């Protein structure tokens, strides 16, 4: 979190935290310059490192609403990457329900494309990236 704070203060990241009744309930980040090359090349901000401690309470939705509001001040498109393991199922569903669609570049692992026919482990590094158009605001 110290790195997040330093990057937030430097303007390269926006970090938002959620609290319910004064108790920490989750956080997410907006990276103005994604490490994912197609997003970086197209200047698509990335919602990154999104974690919620208690699901099905509207916390994730509130954090995503805020992230999209922040992104819409600077970009007409939001991006997000999501793991392909079952543990990411709630996030996968949330993004699709919110209108995110795969960017069409296929799976990535360790920051490189998975080659057709290649065997890779299904772990935290196996990611599919999504985008969503936003209505820009002032």
C-alpha positions as a Markdown table, in Angstrom:
| # | Residue | x | y | z |
|---|---|---|---|---|
| 1 | Unk | 0.0 | 0.0 | 0.0 |
| 2 | Unk | 3.0 | 2.3 | 0.5 |
| 3 | Unk | 3.8 | 2.0 | -3.2 |
| 4 | Unk | 0.1 | 2.7 | -4.1 |
| 5 | Unk | 0.2 | 5.8 | -2.0 |
| 6 | Unk | 3.4 | 7.0 | -3.6 |
| 7 | Unk | 2.0 | 6.4 | -7.1 |
| 8 | Unk | -1.3 | 8.0 | -6.1 |
| 9 | Unk | 0.6 | 11.1 | -5.0 |
| 10 | Unk | 2.6 | 11.1 | -8.2 |
| 11 | Unk | -0.6 | 10.9 | -10.3 |
| 12 | Unk | 0.1 | 7.6 | -12.0 |
| 13 | Unk | -2.4 | 5.7 | -10.0 |
| 14 | Unk | -5.8 | 6.4 | -8.3 |
| 15 | Unk | -6.5 | 4.1 | -5.3 |
| 16 | Unk | -10.0 | 3.9 | -3.7 |
| 17 | Unk | -10.9 | 2.1 | -0.5 |
| 18 | Unk | -14.3 | 0.9 | 0.7 |
| 19 | Unk | -15.4 | 0.8 | 4.3 |
| 20 | Unk | -18.6 | -0.5 | 5.7 |
| 21 | Unk | -19.5 | 0.7 | 9.3 |
| 22 | Unk | -15.9 | 1.8 | 9.6 |
| 23 | Unk | -14.5 | -1.6 | 8.7 |
| 24 | Unk | -12.2 | -2.1 | 5.7 |
| 25 | Unk | -14.3 | -3.8 | 2.9 |
| 26 | Unk | -12.2 | -3.5 | -0.3 |
| 27 | Unk | -10.1 | -1.5 | -2.7 |
| 28 | Unk | -9.2 | -1.0 | -6.3 |
| 29 | Unk | -6.8 | 1.0 | -8.4 |
| 30 | Unk | -6.9 | 2.8 | -11.6 |
| 31 | Unk | -3.6 | 2.8 | -13.5 |
| 32 | Unk | -3.4 | 5.7 | -15.9 |
| 33 | Unk | -0.8 | 3.8 | -17.9 |
| 34 | Unk | -1.4 | 0.1 | -18.0 |
| 35 | Unk | 1.4 | -2.4 | -18.1 |
| 36 | Unk | -0.7 | -4.4 | -20.7 |
| 37 | Unk | 0.8 | -3.1 | -24.0 |
| 38 | Unk | -2.4 | -2.9 | -26.1 |
| 39 | Unk | -3.9 | -0.7 | -23.3 |
| 40 | Unk | -0.8 | 1.4 | -22.9 |
| 41 | Unk | -0.5 | 1.9 | -26.7 |
| 42 | Unk | -4.2 | 3.0 | -26.9 |
| 43 | Unk | -4.0 | 5.1 | -23.7 |
| 44 | Unk | -6.7 | 3.0 | -22.0 |
| 45 | Unk | -6.6 | 3.3 | -18.2 |
| 46 | Unk | -6.7 | 0.0 | -16.4 |
| 47 | Unk | -8.8 | -1.0 | -13.3 |
| 48 | Unk | -6.2 | -3.0 | -11.4 |
| 49 | Unk | -5.8 | -5.0 | -8.2 |
| 50 | Unk | -9.5 | -5.0 | -7.3 |
| 51 | Unk | -10.3 | -6.8 | -4.0 |
| 52 | Unk | -13.5 | -7.0 | -1.9 |
| 53 | Unk | -13.6 | -8.7 | 1.5 |
| 54 | Unk | -17.3 | -9.5 | 1.5 |
| 55 | Unk | -19.1 | -10.2 | -1.8 |
| 56 | Unk | -22.8 | -9.6 | -2.7 |
| 57 | Unk | -23.1 | -6.5 | -0.5 |
| 58 | Unk | -22.7 | -3.9 | -3.3 |
| 59 | Unk | -19.1 | -3.0 | -2.3 |
| 60 | Unk | -17.6 | -4.2 | -5.6 |
| 61 | Unk | -20.3 | -2.3 | -7.6 |
| 62 | Unk | -19.7 | 0.9 | -5.7 |
| 63 | Unk | -15.9 | 0.6 | -6.2 |
| 64 | Unk | -16.4 | -0.1 | -9.9 |
| 65 | Unk | -18.8 | 2.9 | -10.2 |
| 66 | Unk | -16.2 | 5.1 | -8.7 |
| 67 | Unk | -13.4 | 3.7 | -10.9 |
| 68 | Unk | -15.4 | 4.3 | -14.1 |
| 69 | Unk | -16.4 | 7.8 | -12.9 |
| 70 | Unk | -12.7 | 8.6 | -12.4 |
| 71 | Unk | -11.6 | 7.1 | -15.7 |
| 72 | Unk | -14.4 | 8.9 | -17.6 |
| 73 | Unk | -12.8 | 12.3 | -16.6 |
| 74 | Unk | -9.8 | 11.4 | -18.9 |
| 75 | Unk | -10.7 | 8.5 | -21.2 |
| 76 | Unk | -13.7 | 7.2 | -23.2 |
| 77 | Unk | -12.7 | 3.6 | -22.5 |
| 78 | Unk | -11.9 | 1.6 | -19.4 |
| 79 | Unk | -9.9 | -1.6 | -19.3 |
| 80 | Unk | -9.6 | -4.4 | -16.9 |
| 81 | Unk | -7.8 | -7.8 | -16.8 |
| 82 | Unk | -9.3 | -10.7 | -15.0 |
| 83 | Unk | -7.8 | -14.1 | -13.9 |
| 84 | Unk | -9.2 | -17.2 | -15.5 |
| 85 | Unk | -9.1 | -19.4 | -12.5 |
| 86 | Unk | -12.4 | -20.3 | -10.7 |
| 87 | Unk | -11.5 | -18.0 | -7.8 |
| 88 | Unk | -12.0 | -15.0 | -10.1 |
| 89 | Unk | -15.5 | -16.1 | -11.1 |
| 90 | Unk | -17.3 | -13.3 | -9.2 |
| 91 | Unk | -15.1 | -10.7 | -10.9 |
| 92 | Unk | -15.6 | -12.3 | -14.3 |
| 93 | Unk | -19.3 | -12.2 | -13.9 |
| 94 | Unk | -19.3 | -8.6 | -12.5 |
| 95 | Unk | -17.3 | -7.3 | -15.5 |
| 96 | Unk | -19.6 | -8.9 | -18.1 |
| 97 | Unk | -22.7 | -7.7 | -16.3 |
| 98 | Unk | -21.3 | -4.2 | -16.3 |
| 99 | Unk | -20.8 | -4.3 | -20.1 |
| 100 | Unk | -17.1 | -5.2 | -20.4 |
| 101 | Unk | -16.2 | -7.3 | -23.4 |
| 102 | Unk | -13.0 | -9.2 | -24.2 |
| 103 | Unk | -10.5 | -7.0 | -26.2 |
| 104 | Unk | -10.1 | -9.9 | -28.7 |
| 105 | Unk | -6.4 | -10.5 | -28.1 |
| 106 | Unk | -6.9 | -13.8 | -26.2 |
| 107 | Unk | -5.3 | -15.0 | -23.0 |
| 108 | Unk | -2.1 | -13.6 | -21.6 |
| 109 | Unk | 0.3 | -15.2 | -19.2 |
| 110 | Unk | 3.2 | -13.5 | -17.5 |
| 111 | Unk | 2.6 | -10.5 | -19.7 |
| 112 | Unk | 2.8 | -12.3 | -23.0 |
| 113 | Unk | 0.1 | -13.9 | -25.3 |
| 114 | Unk | -0.7 | -17.5 | -24.9 |
| 115 | Unk | 0.1 | -19.2 | -28.2 |
| 116 | Unk | -2.6 | -21.5 | -29.7 |
| 117 | Unk | -1.9 | -25.1 | -28.6 |
| 118 | Unk | 0.4 | -24.0 | -25.8 |
| 119 | Unk | -0.1 | -25.5 | -22.3 |
| 120 | Unk | 0.1 | -23.1 | -19.5 |
| 121 | Unk | -0.9 | -23.3 | -15.8 |
| 122 | Unk | -4.2 | -21.9 | -14.7 |
| 123 | Unk | -2.9 | -19.5 | -12.1 |
| 124 | Unk | -3.0 | -15.9 | -11.1 |
| 125 | Unk | -1.0 | -14.9 | -14.2 |
| 126 | Unk | -3.5 | -16.4 | -16.7 |
| 127 | Unk | -5.5 | -13.3 | -17.6 |
| 128 | Unk | -8.1 | -12.1 | -20.2 |
| 129 | Unk | -8.4 | -8.4 | -20.8 |
| 130 | Unk | -11.7 | -6.5 | -21.3 |
| 131 | Unk | -12.8 | -3.0 | -22.3 |
| 132 | Unk | -15.9 | -0.9 | -21.9 |
| 133 | Unk | -16.8 | 2.3 | -23.5 |
| 134 | Unk | -17.6 | 5.2 | -21.1 |
| 135 | Unk | -19.4 | 8.5 | -21.5 |
| 136 | Unk | -16.7 | 11.1 | -20.8 |
| 137 | Unk | -17.4 | 13.7 | -18.1 |
| 138 | Unk | -15.9 | 17.0 | -17.1 |
